[in-house]
Amino acid sequence: MVKRAPRSRASRICNIIGVLLRQFFLILGKNFLLQFRRPIGTIFELLVPIIAVVVIVGFRLGIPGFQPEDRCFVTFPPDPATLPNTTLPPNSTDTVIMTDIVYYAPNNTNS
């Protein structure tokens, strides 16, 4: 018996990758031959998805109910804030209409 020198890890990995690539190309060639032997099935496999997409896009663009709205961002006009009048006595029901815009800024600090 002839003793072989121990193979390195890199050598084993390259050997495994070579085997996997050879198997991949063999199965790829086999699939190509199978597709070539049945041309009508191959044509249907290619054309049916394309036709389905064209029909769906045609319905979406052709029927008014299926058209998407073109609004990406909608801004609403600010409403005037109605705040109680703090200068009148507490039992008064008068209110003051503020013309300034009131923004809400939450206080997230834990102080």
N, C-alpha and C positions, 0 to 999 in steps of 0.2 A: 504494500500500500504506500502510496505517495502522500506525504503530509503536505497540506496546503497551508500557506501563511494565513493567519487570521485576517479577515477583511475588515476594513474600517467601516464606521457607521455611514460616512458619506457615500462610500461605494455601494453599500446595501440600499441606501435611499435612491441613488441614481438607477440601480437595477430595478427597483420597484416602480419608479416613475416610467422607465422604459417599457416595462411589461404593461402598465396601465395605458400608456399612449398607444402601444401596438394593438391592444384589445379595443381601444376607443376607435381607432381608424378602421379596424376590421368590421366592427358593428356599423360604423358610418357607411362603409362601402356596401355592406349587405343591405342597409336601408335604402341606399341609392338604387341598387339593383331592383329591389322590390317596388319602389316608386316608378322606375322606368318600365317595369313589366306590366303595370296597370295604369296607362295614361289617362283614362277617363276618370278613374278615382282620384288621381293626382290633380286633374283640372278642377274637379268638384271641391277638393280640399282647399284649393287656392281661391276659387271664385266665390264660394258660398259665404265666407266671412266678409269678403269685400262687398258683395251685393247687400248683405245684411246691414253693414255699416252705412252704405249709401242710402238704403231705404229709411233707416232710423234718422239719419241726418236730414233727409228730405222731408220726413214728417215733422221733425222739430222746426225746420225753417219754413215749411209751407203752411202749417196750420197755426193760426194766430194764438190759440190757447196754449200751444207748446213752446212758444218763443220765450226765452229767458228774459228777465228784466235787466236793463242795462245799468241798474243802480249798484254801484260798488260801495258807496258811502253816502249816507243821507244825513244832512244837518237840519235840525229843526230850529225855528226861530225861538228865542228865549221868551218865556212868559214873565210879565211883571210880577214881582213878589208882593204879596199882601201881608203886611206885618202890623201887629197892634201898635197903636200910638203910645209911646212910653212917656210923653210929656203931659198927658191928661191924667186925671185921677184914676185909680184902679177900677172903679165901678163903671167907667165910661165904655161905651161900645163902639166908639169911633175908631176907624182904621185909616191908615195912611197907605196910599198906593206908591210904592217905590218905583222909580223909573230906572234905577241902576240894576245891573245884572248881578244876581247872587249866585256864586259858585259854591259847590259843596266840596270841601277838602277834608277828608277824614283824618283824624289824629291817630296815627298808629304807634305812637311812642308809648312806652310803658313807664311813664314818669308819675 
